[in-house]
């Protein structure tokens, strides 16, 4: 299909896991009513962003994937004939957890999962306490409506992740995310941070000639104001839609996937890649040692 309608669910969450799941399902229904064929939910949408603290009790939020949430979402996908991209806290086994996104096709079939590769550790974002880095590599799914890849939040800053996913055949890069401003920050700092976040993702679209769909949460949690600002950009980085910084939104936007061929033909970055010269990128730092 050359055209596909994607839905984004930007929402605030509470401490009630089941309520968050049902709220997301309601918003998936809303997106489908607007014509969405693929719906992407934000990072860790079934809970508050619990990584603001190091608390062993938060491991109780994790579940198997596939498991209860994917089972319920699979029923929704089949009923509505919609592809669902769902970011969840995965319990792989006792003492081993991942930040994981499941992909469910429009017939309700669970297609697989991507485990977040880049794990941050900053004040208010203590993800290394909870998540083991992904070990499945980068992933691409051929769904009923489009072939796409999923990367998660901190992965957004890494051009290597986007490049590999695009080279695997992704027509769209989806980024479920949970990022915000410290409530103590000033407006210039907030603006600079948001602009950098959006710019780096748009640049992945330009470099690879693909659409980018980034889905963030809103609401204030533990001294962080999640900045929303979910957006969609085209294969040359033009913002097609940008959500508000404060409000919950269900956005549906039609993407013309044939634009990839046009932009890649006129701006042939992939043609001119010097893959014979890139070996040094596998080093941590290029220094005398």
N, C-alpha and C positions, 0 to 999 in steps of 0.2 A: 504494500500500500504506500502511495506517495504522500498521502495526507493522514494525519492522526490527531485526535483531540486528546490532550493531556489535561488532567485535573490535579490541582495542588490543594492540600488541606493544611492551612495555617491556623493553629488553634492553641489555646491555653489548656493546661492540664491541672489535675488535682492529685491528692494522695490516694484516691480511690481507683485502683487499677481497672476494675470491671466497668466503672462509669466512664473512664477514659476510652476504653475499647468501644463501648456502645456509642459514645459521642462520635468517635471516628467513623464507625459504621454508618451513623446517621448522615455524616458529612460526605461519605462515599456515595450514599444514595442521592444526596443533593447534587454532587458533581455529575453523576450519571444522568440525572434529570436534565442537566444542562448540556448533555451530549458527550461527556467524557468517556473515552475508551480505555485509557490508562490512568490510574489514580495513584499518586505518590503521597505517602504520609511522612510527617517529620520524624526526626531521630528520637527513639525511645518514647514514642507517643503514648504508651500505656501508663506512664508514671510521671511524677515530677522529675526534673533533672537531678537525680540523686547523687551525682558525682561532685556536688558542691561540698561534700564532706566525706571523710573516711569512716564509714559506719558498717560494721559487719552485718547488722540487721538488714541492710539494703540488698544483700545477696538473696534474700527471700523473694525479691521481685522477679528473679530470673526464672526462665522456663525452657523446656526442650523445644528445639526447632527441627522438624515439625513438632507441633504440640498443640495445646489448647487454643492459643490465639490464632495460629495458622489454620487450624481446623475450622474455627468459626469464620475466619475471613475467606476460606475456600468456598464455604457455602454461599457467602455473599457474592463472591466473584462469579460463581456458576449461575446464581439467580439473576444477576444483573448483566452478565456477559461482559465483565470488565476485568482488566488486568490490574492487580494490586501490588504495590511496592510497600512493604511493611517493615519498619525498623524496630527490632526487639532486643531485649536483654537475654542472651542465650546461656543456659546452663548446659554445658557439654557433658560434664560428669561431675562428681563430687570434687569441689575445689578448683574447677576449671571453667572459666566464663569468657564469653566474647560479646562484643558489640556487633550485632549481626542484622542484616537485612534479608528478608525472605521475599521471593518473587512468586506470585500465584497467577497462573494464566486465566484467560477468560472463561475456560470451561471448569474452573475450580481446581485444576491440577497444580500441585506444589512443584515448581520447577527447580528449586534449589535456593542456595543462600550465598551471600557474600559476607565475609568477616572483615571488619574494619582493620586495615593494615597499619595505619599511623595512629598511635595512641598518645594523646597529650598528657601533660602533668603540669598544671599551673594552679595558682590560688583560685579556688572556686571550680576548678575543672580537674579533679583528681582521678582521672580515668585509669591511670596505671595501677591504682589500687584494685580496680574491679576487672579490667579487661586484659586478657592475653592477646597479643597481636595476632592478626589473622594469618592463617596458614593454608588457605585455599587458593591464594593468588588472586589475580584480577579475573572478573567474570563477565560474560556477556550472555544475554538470554534472547532467544528467538521466540517471541510471543505471537499471539494471533494478530496483533496490530503493528508491531514494530520490533526491531532488534535493538536492544539497549544495554548499557552497563550501569551499574550502581556503585558509587563510592560514598563514603560516609564522613561528613563533617570535617575533621582535621585532615582527611585525605584531600580536601578541597585546595589545600595550599601547595600540592605537589604536582608539578607538570608531568613527572614521570608516570604517575598513576593514570592520569587522563590520557596520556599518549598511548600507553600500552592498551588501555581499554578501547580506545578508538581504533588502534591497529588490529584489534581482535574482531572488529566489525560493528562496533556500537554506532548506531545512528543518532542516539540521544544519550547524554550523560545526566543521570539523576543523582542529586546530592541531598539526601535527608540530613538535616543538621539541627543542632541546638547550640546557638551562640548568642551572646548578649553583652550588654554594657554593665560594668559595675555602676551602681546607683550613685557612687561618689564622684564619677567622672564628669568633666565639663563637656559642653556641646562640641567644641572643635575636636576634642579627642574622640568623641563618639562618631562624629562625621568622618574623620580620617579612618577610623577602624572599619566602619561599614563600607566606605568606598574601596578600601584595600581588599576586603572580603569579596565584594562583588567584582572588582576589576580582575582579580586573579582567576576567578571562575570564567568570566567572559573571555579572558585570554586563552583558556583551554579550548573554548569553542572556536576561536579564531585559528589557533595553531593546528587544530585537527579538523576544522570544517564541519562541526556538528552543533546541534542545538544543545543548550545547557538548561536544566530545570533544577532549581535550588529551592528547597522547602524548609523553612525555619519555623520555630514556635514563637508565641507571644506570651506576655504575662510576666509578672515579677515574682521571682523565687529566690529566697535566701540572699538578698542583696544584689541580685543580678536582674536587670531588665532585659529579657529576651527581645531582640530587636526586630523580629519579624522580617519584613523586607524581602520575603520570598520573591523570586523573579524567574523569568524565562528570557533567554537570549538566543538570537539566531546564529547561524554558522559564521557570521562575521562580527559577532559580539554586540550587535544592536539589541538593546533591551526591548522586548516585545511587551512585557508586562512586569510591573513591580508592585508588590503589595505594600500596604501601610506598615508602619512600625508599631502600631498599637492595637489594631483590630484583628479579630478572627476573620478569615476569608476563605471562601471556596472558589477557586479560580479555574476556569476551563478555557484553554487556548488551542486553536488549531495550528499544527505545525506542518509545513510543507517540506517533507524529507528530501524531495528532489533538489532542494536548494544546496544540499551538500555537494552534489556533482558540479553545479554551476560555480560555486565558490572555490572548490578544489581545482577546477579547470582553469579559472582565471587567476587564482593565487595558488600556484602549485607547490605548496610547502612540502607535501609528502614526496613529490617527485624529486625535489632537490635536497632531500635529507642525505647527509654524508655518514651513512651508518658505519662505514669503515673507520671513522674517526672518533666514535663515541665511547670506546672502551674505558677511558678514564672516569666516566660517570659512575662506574661501579665502586670507586674508591670513596672513603669517608671524606678525605681531604687530599688534594693534590699538593703535596709538599715534598721536601727533599728526602724524607724517609720512605 
